[in-house]
Amino acid sequence: MSAPGLIPSTGVFRFAARTRHLQPSAIREILKVAESPEVISFAGGLPAPDLFPVTEIAEAAAAVLREAGPAALQYGVSEGHPVLREWIVGHLARTLGLACRTDQVLVVQGSQQGLDLVAKVLIDPGDLILTENPAYLGALQAFRAYEAQVVGLESDAEGLLPEALEHWLRTQSVRPKLLYLTPNFQNPTGTCLAAERRRAVVALAAQHGLPVLEDDPYGALRYSGAPAPALATLAEAGGCLYLGTFSKVLAPGLRVAWLVTPDRALHEKLVTAKQAADLHTSTFTQRVVTAAVRPPGFLDAHVGRLIATYRQRRDAMIAALERHFPSGCTWTRPDGGLFLWVTVPPSLDTQSLLPAALAAGVAYVPGAPFWVDRPVHNTLRLNFSHATPERIETGIRRLGAVLHAALG
Ligand SMILES: Cc1ncc(COP(=O)(O)O)c(C=O)c1O
């Protein structure tokens, strides 16, 4: 006999008007179906679990309990564990040449919380947020929950077109609240904002008093090509927030990330907004992360292993696409990150094709939800970090067969 559960009621709960804008993530819905072991899933943004540093995390957790004991289990300050914030300052200086102070760093529960908090303190209903197109779906979800109107600006294989930003800012009378960009190995396309465009974009933003939110979960995962400077490090930048995370370089289940804010008043608002949301990020987890990443050389060596494996998987996916996909399909060739982006012939709709793909034992994310306004239905996102090269070959062969069949 199943448990009775709570007594259902109808009409008792009257939702707030803004919940109209809360849409379930298309990805999370697909992930539920793709969980079956027969399905090779390229749908989630999942890091490879076999590379999680389980031993190091276990040792760090034991050391934290041994050395800090009850303090590791007590409530903490909303800004974050001070030692972790100091480590983040040193890490950003060393890896990006980004100079910031500890009191500018807010530890957040995943960069997703950073996106939510920024929208919470900046956005009134109807306010505009500019972004690249297509854009990270989780950011669109977070921004729309606060009733932002998101505008997708023209972008190509080298990221947002500065001319498109310049044209928009010159011709529209409304002043947007924010420009949101993922300059490195963007989700969903895997492309980077070209170095010269970074300068042009931050200069335009500064000139128009437009704050920039730089979301950088993938910058450390580079497999080829040369890095371009972080937007927040550019001399032209003014009012640039930087969002980093341990999700892709350590493990996403830890839910530890950080937001660097140049402006004191904004930082204080964000801290207060975080207090209202969750008081603070888990004290214990923050200390475990600190203990794991502090030994010199650990993170570099670990990221080095991720890079070696993901590079191989990216190459395996590109080779498999070349072998199995019909002519008329094109894809990005990312220098890093976790995703590549495919355009199939315009006669195909990747949302309608998904059931056939799942039946054939392969999952992907249709591209439509990533488009900010007018969806392009013949696009799709593939994750290459999670499956082994052998499963990548099999999965892409299956998907190629589905596309061949659909094209007749
Ligand atoms: C561009 C981008 N921003 C933010 C996130 C959220 O990451 P986190 O695990 O740090 O919340 C993701 C996750 O896939 C992402 O792709």
PDBQT file of the ligand as one rigid body, heavy atoms in Angstrom, charges set to zero:
ROOT
HETATM    1  C1  LIG A 501      26.855  29.672 -18.813  1.00  0.00    +0.000 C 
HETATM    2  C2  LIG A 501      26.490  29.022 -17.518  1.00  0.00    +0.000 A 
HETATM    3  N1  LIG A 501      26.299  29.779 -16.436  1.00  0.00    +0.000 NA
HETATM    4  C3  LIG A 501      25.972  29.253 -15.247  1.00  0.00    +0.000 A 
HETATM    5  C4  LIG A 501      25.797  27.898 -15.106  1.00  0.00    +0.000 A 
HETATM    6  C5  LIG A 501      25.408  27.360 -13.748  1.00  0.00    +0.000 C 
HETATM    7  O1  LIG A 501      26.503  26.776 -13.150  1.00  0.00    +0.000 OA
HETATM    8  P1  LIG A 501      26.596  26.481 -11.584  1.00  0.00    +0.000 P 
HETATM    9  O2  LIG A 501      26.717  24.997 -11.465  1.00  0.00    +0.000 OA
HETATM   10  O3  LIG A 501      27.827  27.192 -11.109  1.00  0.00    +0.000 OA
HETATM   11  O4  LIG A 501      25.362  27.010 -10.949  1.00  0.00    +0.000 OA
HETATM   12  C6  LIG A 501      25.983  27.053 -16.206  1.00  0.00    +0.000 A 
HETATM   13  C7  LIG A 501      25.779  25.602 -16.057  1.00  0.00    +0.000 C 
HETATM   14  O5  LIG A 501      25.764  24.828 -16.972  1.00  0.00    +0.000 OA
HETATM   15  C8  LIG A 501      26.336  27.627 -17.440  1.00  0.00    +0.000 A 
HETATM   16  O6  LIG A 501      26.508  26.904 -18.546  1.00  0.00    +0.000 OA
ENDROOT
TORSDOF 0
